[in-house]
Amino acid sequence: MTLIETAIGHARTVVTALVLILLAGTIAFLDIPKEAKPDINIPLLYVSLIHAGISPLDAERLLIRPMETELRSVEGVKEIRATAFEGGANVLLEFDAGFDADRAITDVREKVDRAKLDLPDDTEEPSVHEVNFSLFPIVTVSLSGGVPERTLLQLAHDLERAIERLPSVLSVTTGGDRDQQVEVIIEPSLVESYGLPVQGIGQFLARNNRLVAAGVLNAGRGRFAVKVPGLLESITDVMTLPLRVAGDAVVRVKDVASVRKTFKDPETLVRINGKPAVTLEVSKRIGENIINTIAAVRAVVEAAQKQKEWPAAVQVDIFHDQSVHIREMLYDLQNSIITAVVLVMVVVVGTLGLRSGLIVGVAIPGSFLLAILFIALIGSTINVVVLFGLILAVGMLVDGAVIVTEYADRKMAEGLPRHTAYALSARRMVRPVLFSTATTVAAFLPLLFWTGVVGEFMKYLPITLTATLMASLLMALVFVPTIGALVGTASTTDPEALRAIVASEHGEVRALTGFTGWYARILDHAPHRPVLVICVALTLLVGVQGAYWTFGRGLQFFPDIEPDSAIIYVHARGNLAMVEKDQLVREVEGRILAMDQREFRVVYALSGKEPGFVDVAEDMIGRVTVEFADWQQRRQVDVILDEVRHRVADLSGIGIDIRKNKEGPPVGKPIQVQLSARNPDLLPAAVEIVRHGMVALGGFVDIEDTRPVPGIEWQLTVDRAQAAKYGVDVTAVGDMVNMVTRGLKFTDYRPEDSDKAVDIATRFSETYRTLSQLDRLRVNTATGAMPLSSFVERRAEPKTGTLRRVDGQRTLTVLTDVPPGVLVDDKVQILQAWLATAHLDPGVTVRFKGENEEQSKSRNFLLKAFGTALFLIAIILLAEFNSFYSVLLTLSAVIFSTIGVMLGLLMFDQPFGVIMGGIGVIALAGVIVNNNIVLLDTYDRLRHEFPDPHEAALRTGVQRLRPVLLTAFTAVLGLLPMAFGINVDFVNRVVTIGAPSMQWWNQLSVAMVFGLSFATILTLIVTPSALMLKVRAGRLWSRLKSCRNG
């Protein structure tokens, strides 16, 4: 007894198992984490090195080089990029995608620990960070209002601690935060009048802020701990410390200095919709449900606002809420799935009848929920790629069920009972269904080995499709026959339809009426001219391919998707103070706020240095992030951003760089020309040539480069020999200079109202914080206070800006974008052709990075994947038919399907997407061969019944016309709404066209719809003709052999 007969014989068990699968899958779908983008590890780690006040040249020499020496030996490192800037450095390591992140972090930390021994003593502890989509902020909470800054920051810190207590929250980053600091503001004239050393005050504070554990005293009758309390606990303790005592006269800190509790000088200033604010950027833990996490964050914020201590004047705004975007995307894609299912069911029910159609329909929820259960078990999430995999599978997963049900329906129409008909159908169709599913899976299988960030991003598509198709195989061969044996019935009792069925088996098919008869008459003539039919198909193939690459839109890396936000980076050059940077950013922000605010959800401005590791130009002084309103309630983003460019065009001394939030794999700016040389002096001239070339060629926007920003810095050169005469060293000089600049930290204390230690720093009053004061500084020596100018020379020197290195070589990069509607690949080809004649110095190496690099990698991989898929399919077909001709015939349908792909792209005026179009062609390879398998399997069977090969080919086409068209139409209808960008909201009864979630998969859907449609038409004509060509070639070969032997 076979498995199928066993299943039909134990129908109650099978139905119960199906109900269990449906329940378990439903629970898994409700509980599984949901995200917008796949949770992937971006193959980047970076080491952050902070050394206050260090110059970029010194950072390169003292921080980067020792670190690079150790990190080169980390296993799996593909490229090391380093950046040296004022105050520190970053070293970024790029690995191959799919790397073991935990092991890599461990290895990097070990190497960093070794390199620490070679770093300067004043360098802070190096920190190692990983980059992951899940570590990016998922929501931002802002606090603003007419309250003191200290109150606002205290509320933000309290809210930060409350949010971080949530189990699903990884971290909260505060924007606009400033660390507290106690400043001892010294008046130099007062200090000198008392004969006190200026730098000695800070040292005195440090010595008097210690907890001295004096040990344990054994007194014979007990054992007692002894300590000398000496920690500072308040500002009063600092102010009352005695500095000098003469008899009853005491000089205290408050006599020569003022002490105040303040904040460190700001590095960033934040505003929300033009109002000063503090922001909390929340990141979730890996694998947590983003929707539930943000809901929990909102609940914490609402609870905090209801507390009595919360000031009424403080306004709370929540923006950059990814759960809103995810809900919209999931909702749109779920509607697409429902639409696809409805369309498929309409066709199936209309063709096979209501009861048979419903039996086929069981395969859809059963396959979906079983696949989701598998996805949940392997620890994955529901994201946009998984959802599209389910949509793509809608039309394919019913193929097996349609083939089994259609054959059973045919047998029941001939008079067989349903139990016998479904058992016979399952046994008869097990091989074609099994092999057709195997070929489809084989087409997607190579995509699992896609390398790089793009591969990590897209690998969830083959995983989802493989799980769904394997589930559909189980449905088609076990559950559908079992249910059909219980409730199945013939779809029609119409005498005309029954005559057509009988005629296709043993009657005169040429006399049939309707569409089937029309097809039979065409097929009766086409195989008589097989060479002509195949030549016409080849001509179409060459002609359409040539037409597309001549008149089409060319290549595109990833579809352009309407973004929900954009960042306007503000650039300005010069030695700008923080206040000056803020004024310039405010000007750009003001122009944006003057626009129609109904098109924005929020305008988030940040003045100063971008927090964290962000690869932006050195002259970036701030940014304005705009979050757009719903796409149906505003103009297109490109139009809005063009208005932004127009409004700020007249701002002199200010440049802007607009970056839309692009979906898909992260690649940075589309065009990045990296220039490297052993001699760094060659690079600035090369950058200038490339920039001029881009301007001359035209079609490039937002051009920027990574050349250091010109400026000046003041160098104080110490004459060590002269200074030694007075017992002064470089450290003493540096301490005095710090009193004029950022203050000199000597110690810290931990007050009751702070979780962190608060620095205590001494600095001069604002009157003395001037450039000229550097010449008047005096340092105490054994012979009295001496001016620094006695042994220090101050002079202006060109400022060394940010320095960048790649694999130990200095590099500069020119980055640019292209206008809307212009393809990156076209501009890259033009730029590459121009660079070949640009006469750059031979010592300069040019390399294209960014989107072009990822596009080349993806294109090469997809070509290999396509070849591998065809090879795997060929092996499966060879095992099925044991004929190289049958294999070649089946695979030729895949090549011919590209006629439809290119025609569809020409009709929709779309470029061929390297990723989406490439995946579409590979998907076609798996789907199209299924129809040929069914035709060839039937032809091989009918050849035993009909000696005339032409008659066998004719009846093959007629008998398999309905299942071939049905399987093709179900696959096409499943994707048709997405090809036209149509989204049907069944709940709210709204139809939308062109939603951003539809733009993700438009190229792939167009490729599949038109490719499969055209390939199906060709298959029904070309395959029977090719079979007859084989027969004629065999007869010709036999006659030639006979003539040779005779």
JOFENQUI-V621480 format. One line per field, one symbol per residue. ss: DSSP state (2 for helix, 1 for strand, 0 for the rest). psi: psi as a letter, one per 20 degrees, with the letter a starting at -180 (. if undefined). A space follows every 10 residues. Layout:
# JOFENQUI-V621480
ss: ???
psi: ???
This chain:
# JOFENQUI-V621480
ss: 0022222220 2222222222 2222222222 2001000000 1111111111 0000022222 2222222222 2000001111 1111100111 1111100000 2222222222 2222220000 0000001111 1122200011 1111100022 2222222222 2222000011 1111100001 1111110222 2220000222 2222222000 0111111100 0011111100 0000222220 0111110011 1122221111 1110000111 1100111111 1111000002 2222222222 2222200000 0001111110 0222222222 2222222222 2222222222 2202222222 2222222222 2222222000 0102222222 2222222022 2222222222 2220000222 2222222222 2222222222 2222222220 0222222222 2222222222 2222222222 2222222000 0000222222 2222200022 2002222222 2222222222 2222222222 2222222222 2000110000 0000111111 1000000222 2222222222 2220002221 1111111100 0000000001 1111111100 2220002222 2222222200 0000111111 0000000000 1111111002 2222222222 2222222000 1111100000 0111111102 2222200002 2222222222 0001111110 0000000111 1111022200 0022220111 1001111222 0111111100 0011110011 1111111000 0002222222 2222200000 0000111111 2222222222 2222222222 2222222222 2002222222 2222222222 2222222200 0110022222 2222222222 2222222222 2200000022 2222222222 2222222222 2222222220 0111100001 1110022220 0222222222 2222222222 2222222222 2222222222 222220
psi: prhghgghil hggggghggg gggghggghh hpqprgqqnq oplpqqpppp opiqqgghhg ghggghghgh ihjppjphqp pqpprojarp oppprpqjro gggggggghg hhhghhhiqq hjprpqqpqr pqhiiqpiqp pqprrmrqhh gghggggghg hggiiphipg rppppjqpqq qopoopohhg ghhikqpgih gghggghjmq ooojbpoojg jrppqpqnpj ppirhghghj pphqpncipp orgihiqqpq obqqpqhqpp qokipqrpqo opqrqpiqoh ghghhhghgg ghhhhiqhio qhipppqpak ohhggggggh gghhhhgggg gggghggggh girgghhhgh hhhfhggghh ghggghhjja roahggghhh ghighhiigg hggghgghgg hhhiiqqhgh ghggggghjh ghgghhgghg hhhighihjp rrhgghgihi ghgggggghh hhggghifgg hghhhgjqqq hqjphghhhh gghhgiaohi jqrahggggh hghhhgiimh ggghhgghgg ggggghggig iaibqpgqqo porirqpopp pqqrmprhhg ghgghhgggh hghiroiiiq hqoopppapp qaopnrqhjp irqopppqrq hijrrqghgg hhhggghjhj oqjpqqopoq oprappjbqg pooppqqhoi iigghgghgg ghgggghrjp qlprrkqqpq aqqppoppnh gghhhjkpah ghghghhhhh eiqopharrn rhjpiqqpqo qprqrhhjmr hhhhhjqqpp rhjappqhih jpppqpqppo bppqqoliqp qqppqrrqqp ippghghggg gghghhjilq phipppppab hgghgggggg ghgghggggh gghggghhhg ilphghgggg hhhgghhigh ghgghghjlq ropggggghg gghhhhghhg hhggghgggh ghhhhohohg hghghggghj gghghghghg gghhighhhj kppoohgilp pqpkqhhhhg jggggggggh ghgghgghgi ggghhhghhg gghggghghg hghhh.
